[in-house]
Amino acid sequence: MLADDIHFCPRCGTRLGAEERMGRIRPVCPQCEWIFFPDPKVAAGVVVQQDGEVLLVQRAYSPQKGCWTLPVGFVDAGEDPPLTAVRECREETGLEIEVTGLLDVFYGQEHPRGAHIILIYRGKIIGGQLHPGDDASQACFFPKNGLPPLAFQSTHVILERFI
């Protein structure tokens, strides 16, 4: 949630004002002094390779509907990010994976509903059957020299660096 998205104090319901607090103009409640600090959206995803090919999912919804990306999704409050990568891979591809290491951390929101921080792990398949699910219309393995249209710049960068 961004500062422009909040208009009333969640503690007392008073309309928020804007004041300089801790070096920035922030939404502040004039009644109870509550200060809004926006938190970044965090996502976790996984690079899974098999027989020299990389696992990708086709996006079923906008933004970038029809384009392909890695299995990635938002980290739920209280969820361990590597477990997010495992969960998202299962939900989007039907495959059970084990995270084998952290590859990189990316910062930069590519679209208004996207993550600000993306943690990318490497994973290996330990079970399941490949089939699309959740917000993926297809799930397939692709060779590096035969990638489909990719959804996001971060996907391009990750694949260039790690496959």
C-alpha positions as CSV (number, residue, x, y, z in Angstrom):
1,M,0.0,0.0,0.0
2,L,1.3,3.4,-1.0
3,A,0.8,6.8,0.8
4,D,-1.7,7.8,-1.9
5,D,-3.8,4.8,-1.1
6,I,-4.6,5.6,2.5
7,H,-6.9,8.4,3.5
8,F,-8.2,7.5,7.0
9,C,-6.5,6.5,10.2
10,P,-6.9,2.7,10.8
11,R,-6.8,3.4,14.6
12,C,-9.4,6.1,15.1
13,G,-10.9,6.8,11.6
14,T,-9.8,10.4,11.4
15,R,-9.0,11.8,7.9
16,L,-5.2,11.8,7.6
17,G,-3.1,14.9,7.0
18,A,0.4,15.2,5.6
19,E,3.3,16.2,7.7
20,E,7.1,15.9,7.6
21,R,8.1,13.1,9.8
22,M,11.5,11.3,9.9
23,G,12.8,13.1,6.8
24,R,9.7,12.7,4.5
25,I,6.2,14.0,4.0
26,R,4.0,11.2,5.4
27,P,0.3,10.6,6.1
28,V,-0.2,11.4,9.7
29,C,-3.3,11.3,11.9
30,P,-4.0,14.7,13.5
31,Q,-6.0,13.1,16.2
32,C,-3.9,10.2,17.5
33,E,-0.5,10.9,15.8
34,W,-0.4,7.6,14.0
35,I,2.1,7.7,11.1
36,F,1.7,5.7,7.9
37,F,4.9,3.9,6.7
38,P,4.4,2.1,3.4
39,D,5.9,-1.4,3.2
40,P,7.3,-2.8,0.0
41,K,5.6,-5.7,-1.7
42,V,8.0,-8.7,-1.6
43,A,7.8,-11.7,-4.0
44,A,9.8,-14.9,-4.2
45,G,10.3,-17.1,-7.2
46,V,12.4,-20.0,-8.5
47,V,14.5,-21.0,-11.4
48,V,14.0,-24.7,-12.1
49,Q,16.0,-26.5,-14.8
50,Q,15.6,-30.0,-16.2
51,D,17.6,-31.5,-19.0
52,G,19.1,-28.1,-19.9
53,E,15.7,-26.4,-20.1
54,V,14.1,-23.8,-17.8
55,L,10.6,-24.0,-16.3
56,L,8.3,-21.0,-17.3
57,V,4.7,-20.2,-16.8
58,Q,2.4,-18.3,-19.2
59,R,0.5,-15.5,-17.5
60,A,-3.3,-16.0,-17.5
61,Y,-4.0,-12.4,-16.4
62,S,-2.8,-8.8,-17.0
63,P,-0.3,-7.3,-16.9
64,Q,1.5,-9.1,-19.6
65,K,-1.2,-11.7,-20.2
66,G,0.0,-14.4,-22.6
67,C,3.7,-13.8,-22.0
68,W,5.9,-16.1,-20.0
69,T,7.8,-15.7,-16.7
70,L,9.2,-17.8,-13.9
71,P,7.0,-19.2,-11.1
72,V,6.9,-16.2,-8.8
73,G,4.4,-14.8,-6.3
74,F,3.9,-12.5,-3.3
75,V,5.3,-13.5,0.1
76,D,2.4,-13.7,2.6
77,A,2.9,-12.0,6.0
78,G,4.8,-14.4,8.3
79,E,5.8,-16.7,5.4
80,D,9.4,-17.7,4.9
81,P,10.4,-16.5,1.4
82,P,11.9,-19.9,0.3
83,L,8.6,-21.5,1.2
84,T,6.8,-18.9,-0.9
85,A,8.9,-20.0,-3.9
86,V,8.0,-23.7,-3.2
87,R,4.3,-22.8,-2.8
88,E,4.2,-20.7,-5.9
89,C,5.9,-23.3,-8.0
90,R,3.4,-26.0,-6.8
91,E,0.4,-23.7,-7.4
92,E,1.5,-22.5,-10.9
93,T,3.1,-25.7,-12.2
94,G,2.0,-28.7,-10.2
95,L,5.6,-29.5,-9.4
96,E,7.0,-30.0,-5.9
97,I,10.5,-28.5,-5.6
98,E,13.2,-28.1,-3.1
99,V,15.0,-24.8,-2.8
100,T,18.7,-25.3,-3.2
101,G,20.0,-21.7,-2.9
102,L,19.4,-18.0,-3.2
103,L,20.4,-16.7,-6.7
104,D,19.7,-13.0,-6.4
105,V,17.6,-10.2,-5.0
106,F,16.1,-7.7,-7.4
107,Y,14.6,-4.3,-6.6
108,G,12.3,-2.2,-8.8
109,Q,8.6,-2.3,-9.4
110,E,7.8,-3.0,-13.0
111,H,4.1,-2.3,-12.9
112,P,1.7,-0.8,-10.3
113,R,0.5,-4.1,-8.9
114,G,4.0,-5.7,-8.9
115,A,6.5,-6.4,-6.3
116,H,9.2,-4.0,-5.2
117,I,11.6,-6.7,-4.1
118,I,11.9,-10.1,-5.7
119,L,14.0,-12.9,-4.2
120,I,15.0,-15.5,-6.7
121,Y,16.0,-19.0,-5.7
122,R,17.3,-22.1,-7.5
123,G,15.1,-25.2,-7.1
124,K,15.1,-28.9,-8.0
125,I,12.1,-31.0,-8.8
126,I,11.3,-33.6,-6.1
127,G,7.8,-34.6,-7.3
128,G,4.5,-33.7,-8.8
129,Q,3.1,-33.6,-12.3
130,L,3.6,-30.7,-14.6
131,H,0.3,-28.8,-15.2
132,P,-0.7,-25.2,-15.1
133,G,-2.6,-23.8,-12.2
134,D,-3.5,-20.6,-10.2
135,D,-2.7,-17.7,-12.4
136,A,-0.8,-19.6,-15.1
137,S,-2.5,-20.8,-18.3
138,Q,0.4,-23.0,-19.3
139,A,3.6,-24.4,-17.7
140,C,6.4,-25.7,-19.9
141,F,10.2,-26.2,-20.1
142,F,12.1,-24.2,-22.7
143,P,15.7,-24.3,-24.0
144,K,17.7,-21.1,-23.5
145,N,17.8,-20.6,-27.3
146,G,14.1,-21.1,-27.7
147,L,12.4,-18.9,-25.1
148,P,8.9,-17.7,-25.7
149,P,7.9,-14.0,-25.3
150,L,8.9,-13.0,-21.8
151,A,6.6,-10.9,-19.5
152,F,9.0,-8.7,-17.5
153,Q,12.5,-7.2,-17.7
154,S,13.4,-8.9,-14.5
155,T,12.6,-12.3,-16.2
156,H,15.0,-11.4,-19.0
157,V,17.7,-10.4,-16.5
158,I,17.3,-13.5,-14.4
159,L,17.4,-15.9,-17.4
160,E,20.4,-14.2,-18.9
161,R,22.3,-14.5,-15.6
162,F,21.3,-17.9,-14.4
163,I,20.5,-20.3,-17.3
